[in-house]
Amino acid sequence: MTVIDYLSAALLIGGAMFFLAGTLGLLRFPDVYTRLHALTKADNLGLGLMITGLALQVETWAAAGKLLLIWLLVLLAGASVAHLIANGALRKGVRLWKR
C-alpha cells in the first residue's frame, strides 16, 4: 500500500465517524432544530471527507470532478431540505427546546 492509500483510508474512516456523529445527534438531541443542525453539519463534512478520500483513488480528473459535483449537489439539497423542515416546524408552532 502507498501513502495515498493510507490517506484515503483515513479520510474514509473520518467521514464514517462524522456520519455516525450525525446519526447519534439525530437520535439524541431533544428537538427538530438541534437534530437538523447536527445531522446536516456532520453529514456534509462526513460526505466531504469521503469524497476527498475517493477522489484520491480515481484515475481521471473527470471522475474526481464528478465526485465534487455530487458533493456540491448534496450540499445544496441538504441545506434546502433542512430549511424546508425547519420552516415547516416553525409554522406548525414547534418551539425551541429550553432546559
Jmol script that loads the backbone (N, CA, C; Angstrom):
load data "model"
ATOM      1  N   MET A   1       0.831  -1.184   0.000  1.00  0.00           N
ATOM      2  CA  MET A   1       0.000   0.000   0.000  1.00  0.00           C
ATOM      3  C   MET A   1       0.879   1.254   0.000  1.00  0.00           C
ATOM      4  N   THR A   2       0.355   2.274  -0.645  1.00  0.00           N
ATOM      5  CA  THR A   2       1.092   3.526  -0.741  1.00  0.00           C
ATOM      6  C   THR A   2       0.574   4.536   0.283  1.00  0.00           C
ATOM      7  N   VAL A   3       1.221   5.673   0.336  1.00  0.00           N
ATOM      8  CA  VAL A   3       0.809   6.744   1.241  1.00  0.00           C
ATOM      9  C   VAL A   3      -0.592   7.240   0.864  1.00  0.00           C
ATOM     10  N   ILE A   4      -0.875   7.303  -0.433  1.00  0.00           N
ATOM     11  CA  ILE A   4      -2.198   7.738  -0.908  1.00  0.00           C
ATOM     12  C   ILE A   4      -3.276   6.783  -0.404  1.00  0.00           C
ATOM     13  N   ASP A   5      -2.978   5.488  -0.393  1.00  0.00           N
ATOM     14  CA  ASP A   5      -3.955   4.517   0.106  1.00  0.00           C
ATOM     15  C   ASP A   5      -4.235   4.719   1.588  1.00  0.00           C
ATOM     16  N   TYR A   6      -3.210   4.967   2.356  1.00  0.00           N
ATOM     17  CA  TYR A   6      -3.401   5.209   3.788  1.00  0.00           C
ATOM     18  C   TYR A   6      -4.170   6.507   4.041  1.00  0.00           C
ATOM     19  N   LEU A   7      -3.836   7.546   3.291  1.00  0.00           N
ATOM     20  CA  LEU A   7      -4.536   8.817   3.432  1.00  0.00           C
ATOM     21  C   LEU A   7      -6.002   8.671   3.035  1.00  0.00           C
ATOM     22  N   SER A   8      -6.241   7.958   1.958  1.00  0.00           N
ATOM     23  CA  SER A   8      -7.605   7.718   1.506  1.00  0.00           C
ATOM     24  C   SER A   8      -8.402   6.937   2.552  1.00  0.00           C
ATOM     25  N   ALA A   9      -7.792   5.919   3.116  1.00  0.00           N
ATOM     26  CA  ALA A   9      -8.470   5.130   4.152  1.00  0.00           C
ATOM     27  C   ALA A   9      -8.760   5.975   5.386  1.00  0.00           C
ATOM     28  N   ALA A  10      -7.822   6.836   5.766  1.00  0.00           N
ATOM     29  CA  ALA A  10      -8.045   7.701   6.929  1.00  0.00           C
ATOM     30  C   ALA A  10      -9.189   8.677   6.666  1.00  0.00           C
ATOM     31  N   LEU A  11      -9.255   9.228   5.460  1.00  0.00           N
ATOM     32  CA  LEU A  11     -10.346  10.146   5.126  1.00  0.00           C
ATOM     33  C   LEU A  11     -11.694   9.431   5.102  1.00  0.00           C
ATOM     34  N   LEU A  12     -11.721   8.225   4.582  1.00  0.00           N
ATOM     35  CA  LEU A  12     -12.964   7.457   4.557  1.00  0.00           C
ATOM     36  C   LEU A  12     -13.426   7.098   5.968  1.00  0.00           C
ATOM     37  N   ILE A  13     -12.510   6.716   6.817  1.00  0.00           N
ATOM     38  CA  ILE A  13     -12.866   6.401   8.208  1.00  0.00           C
ATOM     39  C   ILE A  13     -13.320   7.659   8.941  1.00  0.00           C
ATOM     40  N   GLY A  14     -12.632   8.769   8.709  1.00  0.00           N
ATOM     41  CA  GLY A  14     -13.049  10.042   9.304  1.00  0.00           C
ATOM     42  C   GLY A  14     -14.451  10.441   8.854  1.00  0.00           C
ATOM     43  N   GLY A  15     -14.728  10.265   7.575  1.00  0.00           N
ATOM     44  CA  GLY A  15     -16.068  10.555   7.064  1.00  0.00           C
ATOM     45  C   GLY A  15     -17.125   9.679   7.695  1.00  0.00           C
ATOM     46  N   ALA A  16     -16.809   8.403   7.871  1.00  0.00           N
ATOM     47  CA  ALA A  16     -17.757   7.490   8.520  1.00  0.00           C
ATOM     48  C   ALA A  16     -18.006   7.905   9.964  1.00  0.00           C
ATOM     49  N   MET A  17     -16.979   8.397  10.634  1.00  0.00           N
ATOM     50  CA  MET A  17     -17.159   8.858  12.018  1.00  0.00           C
ATOM     51  C   MET A  17     -18.088  10.074  12.082  1.00  0.00           C
ATOM     52  N   PHE A  18     -17.963  10.973  11.117  1.00  0.00           N
ATOM     53  CA  PHE A  18     -18.864  12.120  11.101  1.00  0.00           C
ATOM     54  C   PHE A  18     -20.298  11.694  10.791  1.00  0.00           C
ATOM     55  N   PHE A  19     -20.472  10.713   9.917  1.00  0.00           N
ATOM     56  CA  PHE A  19     -21.811  10.185   9.669  1.00  0.00           C
ATOM     57  C   PHE A  19     -22.388   9.571  10.941  1.00  0.00           C
ATOM     58  N   LEU A  20     -21.563   8.853  11.670  1.00  0.00           N
ATOM     59  CA  LEU A  20     -22.007   8.262  12.936  1.00  0.00           C
ATOM     60  C   LEU A  20     -22.381   9.349  13.938  1.00  0.00           C
ATOM     61  N   ALA A  21     -21.586  10.404  14.028  1.00  0.00           N
ATOM     62  CA  ALA A  21     -21.882  11.511  14.941  1.00  0.00           C
ATOM     63  C   ALA A  21     -23.193  12.192  14.559  1.00  0.00           C
ATOM     64  N   GLY A  22     -23.443  12.381  13.274  1.00  0.00           N
ATOM     65  CA  GLY A  22     -24.696  12.981  12.835  1.00  0.00           C
ATOM     66  C   GLY A  22     -25.893  12.113  13.169  1.00  0.00           C
ATOM     67  N   THR A  23     -25.729  10.816  13.016  1.00  0.00           N
ATOM     68  CA  THR A  23     -26.808   9.890  13.351  1.00  0.00           C
ATOM     69  C   THR A  23     -27.083   9.895  14.845  1.00  0.00           C
ATOM     70  N   LEU A  24     -26.039   9.921  15.649  1.00  0.00           N
ATOM     71  CA  LEU A  24     -26.232   9.992  17.101  1.00  0.00           C
ATOM     72  C   LEU A  24     -26.903  11.306  17.498  1.00  0.00           C
ATOM     73  N   GLY A  25     -26.542  12.402  16.843  1.00  0.00           N
ATOM     74  CA  GLY A  25     -27.202  13.673  17.109  1.00  0.00           C
ATOM     75  C   GLY A  25     -28.673  13.628  16.745  1.00  0.00           C
ATOM     76  N   LEU A  26     -28.988  12.969  15.644  1.00  0.00           N
ATOM     77  CA  LEU A  26     -30.382  12.822  15.233  1.00  0.00           C
ATOM     78  C   LEU A  26     -31.181  12.044  16.271  1.00  0.00           C
ATOM     79  N   LEU A  27     -30.570  11.044  16.852  1.00  0.00           N
ATOM     80  CA  LEU A  27     -31.269  10.210  17.828  1.00  0.00           C
ATOM     81  C   LEU A  27     -31.307  10.811  19.225  1.00  0.00           C
ATOM     82  N   ARG A  28     -30.314  11.602  19.590  1.00  0.00           N
ATOM     83  CA  ARG A  28     -30.175  12.046  20.977  1.00  0.00           C
ATOM     84  C   ARG A  28     -30.664  13.459  21.269  1.00  0.00           C
ATOM     85  N   PHE A  29     -30.635  14.358  20.290  1.00  0.00           N
ATOM     86  CA  PHE A  29     -30.980  15.742  20.584  1.00  0.00           C
ATOM     87  C   PHE A  29     -32.479  15.902  20.769  1.00  0.00           C
ATOM     88  N   PRO A  30     -32.894  16.919  21.545  1.00  0.00           N
ATOM     89  CA  PRO A  30     -34.274  16.985  22.018  1.00  0.00           C
ATOM     90  C   PRO A  30     -35.314  17.542  21.044  1.00  0.00           C
ATOM     91  N   ASP A  31     -34.929  18.414  20.120  1.00  0.00           N
ATOM     92  CA  ASP A  31     -35.953  18.980  19.245  1.00  0.00           C
ATOM     93  C   ASP A  31     -35.510  18.950  17.787  1.00  0.00           C
ATOM     94  N   VAL A  32     -36.444  19.308  16.923  1.00  0.00           N
ATOM     95  CA  VAL A  32     -36.211  19.187  15.491  1.00  0.00           C
ATOM     96  C   VAL A  32     -35.081  20.107  15.015  1.00  0.00           C
ATOM     97  N   TYR A  33     -34.949  21.260  15.626  1.00  0.00           N
ATOM     98  CA  TYR A  33     -33.952  22.227  15.165  1.00  0.00           C
ATOM     99  C   TYR A  33     -32.527  21.765  15.484  1.00  0.00           C
ATOM    100  N   THR A  34     -32.303  21.294  16.689  1.00  0.00           N
ATOM    101  CA  THR A  34     -30.962  20.806  17.033  1.00  0.00           C
ATOM    102  C   THR A  34     -30.641  19.513  16.295  1.00  0.00           C
ATOM    103  N   ARG A  35     -31.653  18.698  16.055  1.00  0.00           N
ATOM    104  CA  ARG A  35     -31.431  17.473  15.275  1.00  0.00           C
ATOM    105  C   ARG A  35     -31.022  17.802  13.847  1.00  0.00           C
ATOM    106  N   LEU A  36     -31.721  18.760  13.249  1.00  0.00           N
ATOM    107  CA  LEU A  36     -31.363  19.169  11.882  1.00  0.00           C
ATOM    108  C   LEU A  36     -29.949  19.729  11.815  1.00  0.00           C
ATOM    109  N   HIS A  37     -29.607  20.535  12.799  1.00  0.00           N
ATOM    110  CA  HIS A  37     -28.273  21.122  12.817  1.00  0.00           C
ATOM    111  C   HIS A  37     -27.204  20.038  12.900  1.00  0.00           C
ATOM    112  N   ALA A  38     -27.387  19.112  13.829  1.00  0.00           N
ATOM    113  CA  ALA A  38     -26.395  18.044  13.995  1.00  0.00           C
ATOM    114  C   ALA A  38     -26.289  17.192  12.737  1.00  0.00           C
ATOM    115  N   LEU A  39     -27.427  16.862  12.175  1.00  0.00           N
ATOM    116  CA  LEU A  39     -27.430  15.967  11.024  1.00  0.00           C
ATOM    117  C   LEU A  39     -26.825  16.629   9.790  1.00  0.00           C
ATOM    118  N   THR A  40     -27.218  17.857   9.492  1.00  0.00           N
ATOM    119  CA  THR A  40     -26.720  18.480   8.265  1.00  0.00           C
ATOM    120  C   THR A  40     -25.242  18.833   8.362  1.00  0.00           C
ATOM    121  N   LYS A  41     -24.811  19.354   9.502  1.00  0.00           N
ATOM    122  CA  LYS A  41     -23.393  19.730   9.632  1.00  0.00           C
ATOM    123  C   LYS A  41     -22.492  18.502   9.574  1.00  0.00           C
ATOM    124  N   ALA A  42     -22.821  17.497  10.363  1.00  0.00           N
ATOM    125  CA  ALA A  42     -21.960  16.312  10.425  1.00  0.00           C
ATOM    126  C   ALA A  42     -21.975  15.545   9.104  1.00  0.00           C
ATOM    127  N   ASP A  43     -23.147  15.410   8.493  1.00  0.00           N
ATOM    128  CA  ASP A  43     -23.219  14.649   7.250  1.00  0.00           C
ATOM    129  C   ASP A  43     -22.540  15.378   6.093  1.00  0.00           C
ATOM    130  N   ASN A  44     -22.640  16.698   6.051  1.00  0.00           N
ATOM    131  CA  ASN A  44     -21.953  17.431   4.986  1.00  0.00           C
ATOM    132  C   ASN A  44     -20.435  17.297   5.106  1.00  0.00           C
ATOM    133  N   LEU A  45     -19.931  17.404   6.310  1.00  0.00           N
ATOM    134  CA  LEU A  45     -18.486  17.246   6.498  1.00  0.00           C
ATOM    135  C   LEU A  45     -18.070  15.792   6.262  1.00  0.00           C
ATOM    136  N   GLY A  46     -18.875  14.851   6.737  1.00  0.00           N
ATOM    137  CA  GLY A  46     -18.568  13.439   6.509  1.00  0.00           C
ATOM    138  C   GLY A  46     -18.533  13.088   5.036  1.00  0.00           C
ATOM    139  N   LEU A  47     -19.504  13.605   4.284  1.00  0.00           N
ATOM    140  CA  LEU A  47     -19.506  13.344   2.846  1.00  0.00           C
ATOM    141  C   LEU A  47     -18.315  14.012   2.173  1.00  0.00           C
ATOM    142  N   GLY A  48     -17.949  15.203   2.626  1.00  0.00           N
ATOM    143  CA  GLY A  48     -16.777  15.874   2.068  1.00  0.00           C
ATOM    144  C   GLY A  48     -15.507  15.068   2.274  1.00  0.00           C
ATOM    145  N   LEU A  49     -15.349  14.514   3.466  1.00  0.00           N
ATOM    146  CA  LEU A  49     -14.175  13.676   3.729  1.00  0.00           C
ATOM    147  C   LEU A  49     -14.201  12.411   2.878  1.00  0.00           C
ATOM    148  N   MET A  50     -15.370  11.811   2.733  1.00  0.00           N
ATOM    149  CA  MET A  50     -15.461  10.595   1.921  1.00  0.00           C
ATOM    150  C   MET A  50     -15.193  10.882   0.441  1.00  0.00           C
ATOM    151  N   ILE A  51     -15.737  11.983  -0.049  1.00  0.00           N
ATOM    152  CA  ILE A  51     -15.491  12.354  -1.445  1.00  0.00           C
ATOM    153  C   ILE A  51     -14.002  12.610  -1.670  1.00  0.00           C
ATOM    154  N   THR A  52     -13.363  13.276  -0.717  1.00  0.00           N
ATOM    155  CA  THR A  52     -11.923  13.526  -0.839  1.00  0.00           C
ATOM    156  C   THR A  52     -11.142  12.216  -0.841  1.00  0.00           C
ATOM    157  N   GLY A  53     -11.520  11.304   0.051  1.00  0.00           N
ATOM    158  CA  GLY A  53     -10.852  10.005   0.095  1.00  0.00           C
ATOM    159  C   GLY A  53     -11.038   9.215  -1.189  1.00  0.00           C
ATOM    160  N   LEU A  54     -12.234   9.283  -1.757  1.00  0.00           N
ATOM    161  CA  LEU A  54     -12.480   8.585  -3.018  1.00  0.00           C
ATOM    162  C   LEU A  54     -11.781   9.273  -4.193  1.00  0.00           C
ATOM    163  N   ALA A  55     -11.730  10.605  -4.150  1.00  0.00           N
ATOM    164  CA  ALA A  55     -11.089  11.338  -5.243  1.00  0.00           C
ATOM    165  C   ALA A  55      -9.602  11.020  -5.333  1.00  0.00           C
ATOM    166  N   LEU A  56      -8.994  10.679  -4.211  1.00  0.00           N
ATOM    167  CA  LEU A  56      -7.576  10.296  -4.241  1.00  0.00           C
ATOM    168  C   LEU A  56      -7.356   8.971  -4.964  1.00  0.00           C
ATOM    169  N   GLN A  57      -8.400   8.164  -5.075  1.00  0.00           N
ATOM    170  CA  GLN A  57      -8.266   6.838  -5.672  1.00  0.00           C
ATOM    171  C   GLN A  57      -8.647   6.776  -7.150  1.00  0.00           C
ATOM    172  N   VAL A  58      -9.332   7.804  -7.651  1.00  0.00           N
ATOM    173  CA  VAL A  58      -9.763   7.747  -9.051  1.00  0.00           C
ATOM    174  C   VAL A  58      -8.580   8.003  -9.984  1.00  0.00           C
ATOM    175  N   GLU A  59      -8.747   7.572 -11.223  1.00  0.00           N
ATOM    176  CA  GLU A  59      -7.643   7.655 -12.166  1.00  0.00           C
ATOM    177  C   GLU A  59      -7.716   8.874 -13.080  1.00  0.00           C
ATOM    178  N   THR A  60      -8.883   9.489 -13.210  1.00  0.00           N
ATOM    179  CA  THR A  60      -9.013  10.623 -14.120  1.00  0.00           C
ATOM    180  C   THR A  60      -9.541  11.842 -13.369  1.00  0.00           C
ATOM    181  N   TRP A  61      -9.228  13.010 -13.929  1.00  0.00           N
ATOM    182  CA  TRP A  61      -9.752  14.252 -13.359  1.00  0.00           C
ATOM    183  C   TRP A  61     -11.257  14.346 -13.559  1.00  0.00           C
ATOM    184  N   ALA A  62     -11.764  13.733 -14.617  1.00  0.00           N
ATOM    185  CA  ALA A  62     -13.207  13.759 -14.879  1.00  0.00           C
ATOM    186  C   ALA A  62     -13.975  13.050 -13.762  1.00  0.00           C
ATOM    187  N   ALA A  63     -13.460  11.924 -13.327  1.00  0.00           N
ATOM    188  CA  ALA A  63     -14.114  11.193 -12.236  1.00  0.00           C
ATOM    189  C   ALA A  63     -14.057  11.989 -10.935  1.00  0.00           C
ATOM    190  N   ALA A  64     -12.938  12.646 -10.676  1.00  0.00           N
ATOM    191  CA  ALA A  64     -12.825  13.478  -9.472  1.00  0.00           C
ATOM    192  C   ALA A  64     -13.783  14.663  -9.559  1.00  0.00           C
ATOM    193  N   GLY A  65     -13.936  15.235 -10.738  1.00  0.00           N
ATOM    194  CA  GLY A  65     -14.888  16.324 -10.933  1.00  0.00           C
ATOM    195  C   GLY A  65     -16.317  15.888 -10.708  1.00  0.00           C
ATOM    196  N   LYS A  66     -16.650  14.678 -11.141  1.00  0.00           N
ATOM    197  CA  LYS A  66     -17.994  14.143 -10.909  1.00  0.00           C
ATOM    198  C   LYS A  66     -18.255  13.947  -9.422  1.00  0.00           C
ATOM    199  N   LEU A  67     -17.252  13.457  -8.705  1.00  0.00           N
ATOM    200  CA  LEU A  67     -17.403  13.304  -7.257  1.00  0.00           C
ATOM    201  C   LEU A  67     -17.618  14.656  -6.584  1.00  0.00           C
ATOM    202  N   LEU A  68     -16.871  15.655  -7.010  1.00  0.00           N
ATOM    203  CA  LEU A  68     -17.028  17.002  -6.459  1.00  0.00           C
ATOM    204  C   LEU A  68     -18.415  17.558  -6.777  1.00  0.00           C
ATOM    205  N   LEU A  69     -18.897  17.327  -7.981  1.00  0.00           N
ATOM    206  CA  LEU A  69     -20.230  17.781  -8.361  1.00  0.00           C
ATOM    207  C   LEU A  69     -21.308  17.108  -7.508  1.00  0.00           C
ATOM    208  N   ILE A  70     -21.145  15.825  -7.257  1.00  0.00           N
ATOM    209  CA  ILE A  70     -22.090  15.112  -6.386  1.00  0.00           C
ATOM    210  C   ILE A  70     -22.104  15.746  -5.004  1.00  0.00           C
ATOM    211  N   TRP A  71     -20.931  16.041  -4.466  1.00  0.00           N
ATOM    212  CA  TRP A  71     -20.862  16.645  -3.133  1.00  0.00           C
ATOM    213  C   TRP A  71     -21.550  18.013  -3.118  1.00  0.00           C
ATOM    214  N   LEU A  72     -21.310  18.825  -4.127  1.00  0.00           N
ATOM    215  CA  LEU A  72     -21.932  20.146  -4.186  1.00  0.00           C
ATOM    216  C   LEU A  72     -23.448  20.050  -4.299  1.00  0.00           C
ATOM    217  N   LEU A  73     -23.938  19.106  -5.088  1.00  0.00           N
ATOM    218  CA  LEU A  73     -25.383  18.929  -5.212  1.00  0.00           C
ATOM    219  C   LEU A  73     -26.008  18.454  -3.897  1.00  0.00           C
ATOM    220  N   VAL A  74     -25.322  17.569  -3.202  1.00  0.00           N
ATOM    221  CA  VAL A  74     -25.825  17.103  -1.907  1.00  0.00           C
ATOM    222  C   VAL A  74     -25.802  18.242  -0.891  1.00  0.00           C
ATOM    223  N   LEU A  75     -24.783  19.100  -0.926  1.00  0.00           N
ATOM    224  CA  LEU A  75     -24.744  20.268  -0.040  1.00  0.00           C
ATOM    225  C   LEU A  75     -25.951  21.169  -0.277  1.00  0.00           C
ATOM    226  N   LEU A  76     -26.237  21.452  -1.537  1.00  0.00           N
ATOM    227  CA  LEU A  76     -27.378  22.298  -1.865  1.00  0.00           C
ATOM    228  C   LEU A  76     -28.698  21.642  -1.465  1.00  0.00           C
ATOM    229  N   ALA A  77     -28.837  20.369  -1.758  1.00  0.00           N
ATOM    230  CA  ALA A  77     -30.077  19.668  -1.420  1.00  0.00           C
ATOM    231  C   ALA A  77     -30.262  19.571   0.093  1.00  0.00           C
ATOM    232  N   GLY A  78     -29.196  19.277   0.813  1.00  0.00           N
ATOM    233  CA  GLY A  78     -29.291  19.158   2.267  1.00  0.00           C
ATOM    234  C   GLY A  78     -29.679  20.470   2.925  1.00  0.00           C
ATOM    235  N   ALA A  79     -29.088  21.568   2.457  1.00  0.00           N
ATOM    236  CA  ALA A  79     -29.427  22.876   3.013  1.00  0.00           C
ATOM    237  C   ALA A  79     -30.864  23.247   2.693  1.00  0.00           C
ATOM    238  N   SER A  80     -31.298  22.958   1.484  1.00  0.00           N
ATOM    239  CA  SER A  80     -32.669  23.280   1.092  1.00  0.00           C
ATOM    240  C   SER A  80     -33.687  22.472   1.884  1.00  0.00           C
ATOM    241  N   VAL A  81     -33.449  21.196   2.026  1.00  0.00           N
ATOM    242  CA  VAL A  81     -34.384  20.339   2.760  1.00  0.00           C
ATOM    243  C   VAL A  81     -34.399  20.696   4.241  1.00  0.00           C
ATOM    244  N   ALA A  82     -33.243  20.968   4.821  1.00  0.00           N
ATOM    245  CA  ALA A  82     -33.198  21.359   6.235  1.00  0.00           C
ATOM    246  C   ALA A  82     -33.967  22.657   6.449  1.00  0.00           C
ATOM    247  N   HIS A  83     -33.830  23.599   5.528  1.00  0.00           N
ATOM    248  CA  HIS A  83     -34.575  24.850   5.630  1.00  0.00           C
ATOM    249  C   HIS A  83     -36.081  24.602   5.545  1.00  0.00           C
ATOM    250  N   LEU A  84     -36.502  23.751   4.630  1.00  0.00           N
ATOM    251  CA  LEU A  84     -37.924  23.449   4.486  1.00  0.00           C
ATOM    252  C   LEU A  84     -38.486  22.758   5.732  1.00  0.00           C
ATOM    253  N   ILE A  85     -37.735  21.844   6.295  1.00  0.00           N
ATOM    254  CA  ILE A  85     -38.196  21.148   7.502  1.00  0.00           C
ATOM    255  C   ILE A  85     -38.287  22.114   8.672  1.00  0.00           C
ATOM    256  N   ALA A  86     -37.260  22.931   8.859  1.00  0.00           N
ATOM    257  CA  ALA A  86     -37.273  23.890   9.965  1.00  0.00           C
ATOM    258  C   ALA A  86     -38.389  24.916   9.784  1.00  0.00           C
ATOM    259  N   ASN A  87     -38.589  25.385   8.569  1.00  0.00           N
ATOM    260  CA  ASN A  87     -39.657  26.339   8.303  1.00  0.00           C
ATOM    261  C   ASN A  87     -41.024  25.706   8.562  1.00  0.00           C
ATOM    262  N   GLY A  88     -41.215  24.475   8.148  1.00  0.00           N
ATOM    263  CA  GLY A  88     -42.472  23.774   8.409  1.00  0.00           C
ATOM    264  C   GLY A  88     -42.708  23.566   9.891  1.00  0.00           C
ATOM    265  N   ALA A  89     -41.664  23.232  10.621  1.00  0.00           N
ATOM    266  CA  ALA A  89     -41.802  23.053  12.072  1.00  0.00           C
ATOM    267  C   ALA A  89     -42.138  24.374  12.744  1.00  0.00           C
ATOM    268  N   LEU A  90     -41.517  25.444  12.296  1.00  0.00           N
ATOM    269  CA  LEU A  90     -41.797  26.764  12.857  1.00  0.00           C
ATOM    270  C   LEU A  90     -43.238  27.188  12.580  1.00  0.00           C
ATOM    271  N   ARG A  91     -43.711  26.931  11.385  1.00  0.00           N
ATOM    272  CA  ARG A  91     -45.097  27.278  11.032  1.00  0.00           C
ATOM    273  C   ARG A  91     -46.111  26.461  11.829  1.00  0.00           C
ATOM    274  N   LYS A  92     -45.759  25.231  12.162  1.00  0.00           N
ATOM    275  CA  LYS A  92     -46.669  24.395  12.957  1.00  0.00           C
ATOM    276  C   LYS A  92     -46.593  24.706  14.447  1.00  0.00           C
ATOM    277  N   GLY A  93     -45.684  25.595  14.821  1.00  0.00           N
ATOM    278  CA  GLY A  93     -45.604  26.001  16.218  1.00  0.00           C
ATOM    279  C   GLY A  93     -44.677  25.166  17.072  1.00  0.00           C
ATOM    280  N   VAL A  94     -43.789  24.406  16.457  1.00  0.00           N
ATOM    281  CA  VAL A  94     -42.813  23.632  17.234  1.00  0.00           C
ATOM    282  C   VAL A  94     -41.841  24.616  17.881  1.00  0.00           C
ATOM    283  N   ARG A  95     -41.783  24.588  19.171  1.00  0.00           N
ATOM    284  CA  ARG A  95     -40.950  25.542  19.893  1.00  0.00           C
ATOM    285  C   ARG A  95     -39.520  25.039  20.042  1.00  0.00           C
ATOM    286  N   LEU A  96     -38.624  25.986  20.248  1.00  0.00           N
ATOM    287  CA  LEU A  96     -37.237  25.643  20.534  1.00  0.00           C
ATOM    288  C   LEU A  96     -37.150  24.958  21.884  1.00  0.00           C
ATOM    289  N   TRP A  97     -36.224  24.055  22.006  1.00  0.00           N
ATOM    290  CA  TRP A  97     -36.018  23.349  23.270  1.00  0.00           C
ATOM    291  C   TRP A  97     -35.356  24.281  24.261  1.00  0.00           C
ATOM    292  N   LYS A  98     -35.876  24.263  25.484  1.00  0.00           N
ATOM    293  CA  LYS A  98     -35.262  25.028  26.577  1.00  0.00           C
ATOM    294  C   LYS A  98     -35.153  24.104  27.765  1.00  0.00           C
ATOM    295  N   ARG A  99     -34.108  24.293  28.559  1.00  0.00           N
ATOM    296  CA  ARG A  99     -33.919  23.446  29.736  1.00  0.00           C
ATOM    297  C   ARG A  99     -35.003  23.600  30.691  1.00  0.00           C
TER     298      ARG A  99
END
end "model"
wireframe off; spacefill off
backbone 0.3
color backbone group
